[in-house]
Amino acid sequence: MSEFDVIVVGAGPAGSSAAIRLASKKMNVLLVEKSDPPGTKNVSGGVLWGHELDNIIPDWEKTAPVERYVKSKTVGFLTEDSSINIDFRSRKFDENKSGYTVLRVKLDQWLAKKASESGAMLVNGVTVDKLAMKDGKVIGVEQDGDTITADTVILAEGANPRVAIQSGIREPLKDRDVAIGVKEVIKLPEDKINERFNLRGKEGFAGEYVFGFLKGGVEAGGFLYTNKDSISLGAVVSMEHLRSNGNTHSFDIIEQFNSHPSIAPLIEGGKIDEYSAHMVQEGGFGSIPKLFGDGYMIAGDAAGFSFSNGLVLQGMNYAIQSGITAADTFMELKEKGNYSDSALSLYQEKLQKTFVLQDMINFKGIENVTWGNLIHQHLPNILESVMLEIFMENGMPKRHMYKILMDAMKKENVSSSKMISESFKMIRRL
Ligand SMILES: Cc1cc2nc3c(=O)[nH]c(=O)nc-3n(C[C@H](O)[C@H](O)[C@H](O)COP(=O)(O)OP(=O)(O)OC[C@H]3O[C@@H](n4cnc5c(N)ncnc54)[C@H](O)[C@@H]3O)c2cc1C
């Protein structure tokens, strides 16, 4: 007989959500987390699109450590000198709050505490070494030579799935499957933030930016989110591009972002309170491993579940939903006590009925758009040339928009056929 019904590895959003669901239904759960307290090693931008939390913590917004709700959303293209932004702000966001800025140290501790209050045994500061196997089946986890047994293990260890790789249940990551995210939390008084971003009370701003100012073909994007009295600012750069361009470092990129003429005034006078770096899952559908096997399921970033299209970067909602689905799968199988590979295929079936696998399937190939050189290298410069000619009056005769656009594309060596075919691909995939 196993010591636990389920062992959950990792108390991030995926693991804690799974543990809350299981423990609140009286399952015997061990939640193992390497950091102490949980969240101290975790990084998100981060906007939490936390709708799925409703299923495990009713009215979670009232008690969760959220910073501000997203009232104002921007997508920006940055060149060396300019920024071209699409700003969206709506009263509808007040009525139907859907995204909240969060700081992971607070959020993860809160979620892990909820798991423990629901009855899960939470062990912090312990790193699982690998899965314990017997006759080809997972029977628990190993740590420092000790084996702890469970009927099923839910692996929710995040974007660097070392346990899964070392246990031979998933392939090592390829450079193209991950990006590197670097982030600063910059302290700034609440009233300054409100003034600079045109916000009131709990209203918040979330901006995502395409970096068209980087040299040497490096493709990267950035984010800027407002918290109560701090700003989360960061850059995400493709690992493949970073490695192939030996001269650029992720810290140079964030430095260029926060000194950009349209960003620097927003954070002026702020004090860096925290600096962190983390892997981001970017591989899309093609990077998803087998999600289950004899005695285990994989959830969250460890399973490659995340969504990024340049307008939003989401992973926490996929983590929460997949953690809950893994928990529900286990409970459905409990009566028969069968946790074999074929029984646990129910996990994939269930995930296919949720947005998690539906999004991954529907947006197959989106990673080729978000990391394409049309968006990162050419589009910002083309937009800048067009805007400059339209808005900078210089005493010359005006030209038709079509002519301005054609010249801007020519300067960037982008033919109209390339522009049309790439835009079509982009629109289809986005
Ligand atoms: C820079 C950046 C910005 C992002 N912005 C956003 C955003 O704005 N919105 C959004 O929704 N998502 C965002 N994401 C993605 C999001 O952070 C992840 O998708 C999400 O954290 C995944 O949750 P998870 O529970 O699967 O993994 P994680 O949050 O990584 O949690 C995994 C947990 O497992 C623990 N662990 C790992 N190995 C072991 C082990 N061997 N033993 C015990 N414990 C272990 C870790 O310490 C960690 O606590 C961002 C990510 C980055 C890096």
The ligand as a Tripos MOL2 file, in Angstrom:
@<TRIPOS>MOLECULE
LIG
   53    58     1     0     0
SMALL
NO_CHARGES

@<TRIPOS>ATOM
      1 C1          9.4300   36.3670  -17.3290 C.3       1 LIG1
      2 C2          8.1440   35.5980  -17.3150 C.ar      1 LIG1
      3 C3          6.9400   36.2640  -17.4640 C.ar      1 LIG1
      4 C4          5.7320   35.5590  -17.4410 C.ar      1 LIG1
      5 N1          4.5730   36.2410  -17.4910 N.ar      1 LIG1
      6 C5          3.4030   35.5940  -17.3420 C.ar      1 LIG1
      7 C6          2.1840   36.3070  -17.2370 C.ar      1 LIG1
      8 O1          2.1490   37.5360  -17.2360 O.2       1 LIG1
      9 N2          1.0340   35.5940  -17.1040 N.ar      1 LIG1
     10 C7          1.0210   34.2210  -17.0610 C.ar      1 LIG1
     11 O2         -0.0610   33.6260  -16.9310 O.2       1 LIG1
     12 N3          2.1780   33.5190  -17.1480 N.ar      1 LIG1
     13 C8          3.3480   34.1620  -17.2790 C.ar      1 LIG1
     14 N4          4.5140   33.4550  -17.3270 N.ar      1 LIG1
     15 C9          4.4690   31.9910  -17.3430 C.3       1 LIG1
     16 C10         4.1730   31.4280  -15.9500 C.3       1 LIG1
     17 O3          5.0930   31.9490  -15.0200 O.3       1 LIG1
     18 C11         4.2490   29.9150  -15.9590 C.3       1 LIG1
     19 O4          3.4920   29.4090  -17.0440 O.3       1 LIG1
     20 C12         3.6990   29.3240  -14.6680 C.3       1 LIG1
     21 O5          4.4840   29.7360  -13.5920 O.3       1 LIG1
     22 C13         3.6940   27.7980  -14.7270 C.3       1 LIG1
     23 O6          3.2730   27.2910  -13.4960 O.3       1 LIG1
     24 P1          3.7850   25.8630  -13.0160 P.3       1 LIG1
     25 O7          3.1100   25.6010  -11.7120 O.co2     1 LIG1
     26 O8          3.6190   24.8750  -14.0990 O.co2     1 LIG1
     27 O9          5.3520   26.0210  -12.8400 O.3       1 LIG1
     28 P2          6.1590   26.9800  -11.8460 P.3       1 LIG1
     29 O10         5.4020   28.1790  -11.5320 O.co2     1 LIG1
     30 O11         7.5180   27.1230  -12.4240 O.co2     1 LIG1
     31 O12         6.2340   26.1110  -10.5110 O.3       1 LIG1
     32 C14         7.0210   24.9460  -10.4460 C.3       1 LIG1
     33 C15         7.3690   24.7090   -9.0060 C.3       1 LIG1
     34 O13         8.0710   23.4710   -8.8680 O.3       1 LIG1
     35 C16         9.1440   23.6240   -7.9840 C.3       1 LIG1
     36 N5         10.1260   22.5690   -8.3090 N.ar      1 LIG1
     37 C17        10.8290   22.4390   -9.4610 C.ar      1 LIG1
     38 N6         11.5740   21.3240   -9.4120 N.ar      1 LIG1
     39 C18        11.3240   20.7370   -8.2110 C.ar      1 LIG1
     40 C19        11.8050   19.5570   -7.6030 C.ar      1 LIG1
     41 N7         12.6800   18.7510   -8.2300 N.pl3     1 LIG1
     42 N8         11.3700   19.2530   -6.3600 N.ar      1 LIG1
     43 C20        10.4730   20.0630   -5.7180 C.ar      1 LIG1
     44 N9          9.9810   21.2050   -6.2610 N.ar      1 LIG1
     45 C21        10.3960   21.5210   -7.4940 C.ar      1 LIG1
     46 C22         9.6500   25.0420   -8.2680 C.3       1 LIG1
     47 O14        10.4030   25.5610   -7.2010 O.3       1 LIG1
     48 C23         8.3250   25.7760   -8.4770 C.3       1 LIG1
     49 O15         7.8040   26.2720   -7.2620 O.3       1 LIG1
     50 C24         5.7400   34.1380  -17.3250 C.ar      1 LIG1
     51 C25         6.9560   33.4670  -17.1740 C.ar      1 LIG1
     52 C26         8.1500   34.1790  -17.1460 C.ar      1 LIG1
     53 C27         9.4390   33.4440  -16.9090 C.3       1 LIG1
@<TRIPOS>BOND
     1     1     2 1
     2     2     3 ar
     3     2    52 ar
     4     3     4 ar
     5     4     5 ar
     6     4    50 ar
     7     5     6 ar
     8     6     7 ar
     9     6    13 1
    10     7     8 2
    11     7     9 ar
    12     9    10 ar
    13    10    11 2
    14    10    12 ar
    15    12    13 ar
    16    13    14 ar
    17    14    15 1
    18    14    50 ar
    19    15    16 1
    20    16    17 1
    21    16    18 1
    22    18    19 1
    23    18    20 1
    24    20    21 1
    25    20    22 1
    26    22    23 1
    27    23    24 1
    28    24    25 2
    29    24    26 1
    30    24    27 1
    31    27    28 1
    32    28    29 2
    33    28    30 1
    34    28    31 1
    35    31    32 1
    36    32    33 1
    37    33    34 1
    38    33    48 1
    39    34    35 1
    40    35    36 1
    41    35    46 1
    42    36    37 ar
    43    36    45 ar
    44    37    38 ar
    45    38    39 ar
    46    39    40 ar
    47    39    45 ar
    48    40    41 1
    49    40    42 ar
    50    42    43 ar
    51    43    44 ar
    52    44    45 ar
    53    46    47 1
    54    46    48 1
    55    48    49 1
    56    50    51 ar
    57    51    52 ar
    58    52    53 1
@<TRIPOS>SUBSTRUCTURE
     1 LIG1         1 GROUP 0 **** ****
